[in-house]
């Protein structure tokens, strides 16, 4: 029976996250349009805005992970949600005093709150669910997040046209407050952590990733993939408005339709596990993203963007379901916060670099050549997986310390292709 029927606390968690993702998707369209329409921002400044939102992962990601392993996660998530909602409200309230500099500061502070929330969220979910329910929980959260993204992106463009770009951000602020209410209503209480504060806690998370071939491979792949993904995503809204000539409403609708691939990806990610988690990962992260090469043709027809971005969304979300389920069973629970922070530091740390790369290329060589360069990197990132032990396995290991080349792996957990 579905977790949404039988597990009250997960249902509340799911509702809050779904509404939160809807609001964040509205901001994904509205925020660059605030910069473009209200502040007449350059392509580089739009890229810089995206970079500012992700830069906190580089600045506070690692210490946040060590801290999260020592505290209860739900109170941290509550404070982070409240802070994000209040910060976003300052943009429409700023009115005529809003500048690109102020917008960058707000984006950076919201990004810092997101670092804290996401690290706590990733460590909290495995404590909320039994291990047997992790795959279903991940699939439902990723699937609803993709559905909310579709609705949010579509509504984002329409809200910008009807209410203005800054006022559309009120929806995102409200979503954080609703998510806060859902989190507050959860009855499950974590046990007080016994992990002491000590020197070297951050290094433990780094060593775990560096010395484990599976974690190291996925972390390097995530970093390279995010560099390319954010490189094109940072400038694609500008491209669709200025090169393809689409209105704000059309841009939101088009991006929303393309993001529907994520819903299918969440379903496919869970179902393909039965055919082998390693094989499913290669299909999602190497095969499907080749469709990204259609995106630079969008100025000829928006159908090219729809097909290309749909394939990318399908692959990324499907791969995320497989990776999240793997990490929850593979990583020791008392290291989960540090693992999350270490991998996120590397993975998300390349996002601001990708945004700056996309903005710089768009400003110097033009939007279309910049899209060709950045979208080509999306399928090329999958070569990291192809060159790793993942390409020689049917399944990823299910317990830490098993399945690595040169070790005696349990054949029931890791089967070679």
N, C-alpha and C positions, 0 to 999 in steps of 0.2 A: 504494500500500500504506500502511496506517495507520502513523502516527508511533510508536504504542505498540509496534509490531512491529519497526520498522526503526531507531529512535533510542533507544539504551539510556539516555543521559543524560536525555532528555526523559521517558522512562518513569519513571525514578527521581524526577525533579522532580514529575511528575504524581501518583505514588503518595504522596509526602510531602505535597503540597498537599491531596490528597483526604482523607487521614487527618487533617490539621490542620483542615480545614474541618468535618469530622465533630465533632471535639472542641470547636471553637468554637461549633458549633450546640448542643451539649449545654449549654455555658455560657450561651448566649442564653436558654435556658429556666431553667437552674438559678440563675443569678446573681440575677435579680429575685425568684425564689422564696426564695432565702436571705434577702433583705431583707424579704420579706413574711412568711414563716413563722417565721423565727428571730429577726428583729429588730423585727417588727411595724411595718415602715416605712410611712409615709404615701405617698399617690400622688405627691406632690411629691418625696419622697426617692427613690422608684423612678425618676422622671424624672431626678433629679440624678445617680443612679448611671450611667445611660446617658450623660448629658452628660459626666461625669468620664472615661469611657472614650474619648470622641472629642475632648475639649478639647485634648489634645496637638497635634492638627493645627494649631490656631491658635497654639500656643506655639512649637513647634519645626519645623513643616512646611517653611517656606521655607529656613532654613539647612540642614536635612537634605538637601534636594534639591541645593543647591550642593555639599555635601560628597560626596554619592553620585556626582556626576559626576567626582570626583577620585580615587575609590578603587575597588578591586575589590569587587563586590557580594556574591559568595558568602560570604566571611568575615563580612561584616556581617550577613547573613541567619542564619548559624550562631549568632552571639552573641545575636541578637535572639530566636531560637527558644529557646535555653537560658534566657535571662532570663525569658521569658514562662512557661515551664513551672515554673520555681522559684517565681515570684511566685504563681502559682495554687495551688501546693501549700501556701502559707502559710494559705489560708482554712480548709481542714479541720483543719490543725494548730493553728490559733488556738483552736478549741473555744469554751469559755465566755467567753474574753476578747474574742471578736469583737464589734465594735461597728459601727454604720453609718459612723462616721468612718474606721475602719480599712478597711472595705470600699471606701469611696470612694478612699482613698489607693492601695490595691492596684489598683483599676480604672483609676486614672489612670496608674500605672506600667506596667501591661500595655498600656494605650493608647499610651504613649510608645514602647514596644518595637514595637508594631504600626506606628507611623508610620515607624520606621526600616526595618522588614522590608518593608512594602508599597512604599515608595519604591524600595528596592533591587530588589525582586522585579519591579516594572514595568520597570525599566531593564535587568534581567538577561535576561529572557525573549527579547527581540529578538536578543541576542548568542548565545543558545543555539541558535536556529533560523535556518534560511535564510529570506529574505523570502518565498519562495513557500509556505512552511509556516506562516506567521503565522496565517492564517485558520483552518486546521485546528487548530493548537495552541491558539488562543484558544477555539474552540468546544469542544474536549475539556476544557480546564481549567474553563471556565464550566459545562459540562454535568456534569462529575464533581463540581464544587463544589455544584451544586444537588442532585444525587443524595445527596451526603454530608450536605447540610443537611437533607434530608428524613429520612434515617436518624437523624441526630444530634438533631433536634428531637423525633422520635418516641421515641427512646431516652431523651432528656433527661427528659421527663416521667415515664417509667417508673422511671428510676434515682432520681429525687427521691423517688418513693413508696417504693421498695424500700430505698434506702441513705441517704436524707436529702439535702437540697439541697446541703449543703457537701461531702459525700463524692462527689457526682456530678461535682464539679469536678476530681477526680483523673483522670477520663477525658480532660479537656481538657489537663491538665498532661502526661499520658502522650503525647498526640497530638503535642505540640510536640517532645518528645524523639525520637519516631519520625521526624518530619519532619526533625529535625536529622541523624539517621543517614542518611536518604536523600540529603540535600544533601551530606553529607560523602563519600558514595560516588560522586558525580558526577566523572567523569574530566576533563571539559572545564575548561580553565583560561583565564580571561580574560587578555587582554593588559594589561600595566601601562598605566594611563592616562597620557596626555601633557598632560592639562589642568592648567595651573598654578593654584595658589591665588592669587586676585586680588580686589581690591575691585571691586564692581559685578557679581559673578557672579549674585547673586540678582536684581538689576535686569534682567539679560538675559532671565531666564525670565519676569519680569513683562512686559517689553516684548514678548516673543514672543506672549504671550496677548492683551495689550491691543490690539496693532496688527494682529492677524490675525482677520478676521471669523469664520472657521470655528471657531478655537479659542476666541475670545471668546464666541461664541454657545453652544457646548457647555458652557463653564465656567459661564456665567450660568444656563443651564438646569439644570445639575447642582446648583448651589447652591439654587435655588428648589425643585427636585424633592426634594432630600434634606431640606430644611426640613419639607416636608409629610410625607414618608415617615416620618421619625423622630418627627415630632409624634404620629402615631397609633401607631407601633410601640412607643414608650416606655410607652404606657399600655394597650395592647391585652391584655397578659397579665393586668393588674389587672382590666380590664373582663370578660374571660372567666371569671375566678375569682369576682369579687365581684358582677357584674351578671348574667352568664349562668349562674352557679352550677356551673361545670365543675370537675372535679378536676384535679390537676396532670397526671396521666396523660392525661386527655382533652384538656387544653390542648396538650400536646406532640404528641399524635397528630393533632389538628386542624391545628395550625400546620405539621406535617410534610406532611400531605396537601395543604394549600394550596401549599406550597413546591414541589410536584412540577411546577408550572407552569414553574419555572426550568429543568428538564431539557428540556422541550419548547421553551422559549425559546432555549436554547443551540443546539439543532438548527435551529430556525426562523431564528435570527439569521444563521447561516452560509448557509442555503439562500436566504433572501430577498435576499441580496446580489446574486444574479444578476438580480433585478428592479429593482435600483437601490438603492444604499446610502442615499441621502437619503430615498427613499420608504419603505424598510424602517424607518428611524429614526423617521419620523413615525407609522407604524403602531404601532410598539412603544411609543413614548413619549407619544403623544397619544391613539390609539384605544383600546388595551387597558386603560390605567389608569382609564378611566371606571368600570370595574367596582368600583373602590374604594368607590364610594358605597353598595355593598351591605353593607359591613362594620359600620356602626352598627346595622344591623337584626339583628345576631347574637344579641341577647338574646331575640329571638322564636324564632330557629332557628339552630343552628350552621351550617346549609347556606348561609346568607347570607355568613358569614365565609369559608367554603370557596370559594364562587364568586368573591367579591370579591378575596380575597387571591391566589387562583390566577391571576386576570387580571393583577393587579399584578406578581406574580412572573414570569409569562410575558413581559410587556412589558419589565420592568426588565432581566432577563437577556438577552433578545434584543437590546435596545438596547445593552447593555454589550459584546456580541460585535461588533456593528457599529462602535461607537466605538473599541474597543481595536484592531481591525484597521486602522481609518482612521489612528489616531494613530501606530501603528508604522511605517506607510509614509510618512506625511506629515511627521513631525517629524525634523529633523536629529539623527542619533544622539548627537552630542556635547552636545546640549541636552536629551536625554530626561529625565535626572534632574531638571533644573530645571523642565522642563515639567510632569512628574508632581507635583513639590512645589507648584508655583504653582497648578495646577488643583485639586490635593487640598486646598491651604490654603483655597481658596474653597469647593469642593464639600463637603469634610468639615467645614470650619469652621462650616457652618450646621447640622450634625448635633447638636452639643450645644445649640445655640440651639433647634432643633426639639424636642429632648428636654425642655428646660426649658419650652418653650411648651406641649407636651402635658401635662407634669406640673402646670404652673400652671393651665391651663384645666380639667384634671380635678379639681383641688383646689377651684377657685373656682366653676365653673359646672356641674360634674358630669361624670361619665365619658361619658355618651351625647352631650350637646351638644358636648363636646370632640372626640369622634370624628367627628361631623358636620363640624365646622369643619376639622379637619386632613385628613380624607380628601378633602374637596372640593378642597383644594389640590393633590392628586396629579395629576388630569387638567388642572387649570388651569395647572400648570407647563409643560405641552406647548405652551401658547400662545407661549412664548418662541421655540420652533422655528418655529412657524407664521408668526411675524412676521419671520423672518430669511430670508436667501437660500436656506436649505435647502429651504424650501417651494416654491421655483421651479426646483429642480434634480432630475434623475433620480439623479445620483451625486455623492458627495462627491469632492473632488480627491484625487489620489494622491501629489502632490509639493508640498512647501512652495513658496508663491509662485504657485501656479496656481489658477485658478478663481474668484478673488475678483471681485466686481462691479467693473467699471471696468478690468479687466485683460484681456489677450488670453489666454483659456484654451485649452488643448489640447482639441479637441473629442473626442478619444478618451478623455479622462479625465473630463471634465465635460460632461454633455449636459443641456440644459434640457428641462423637461417639455413 
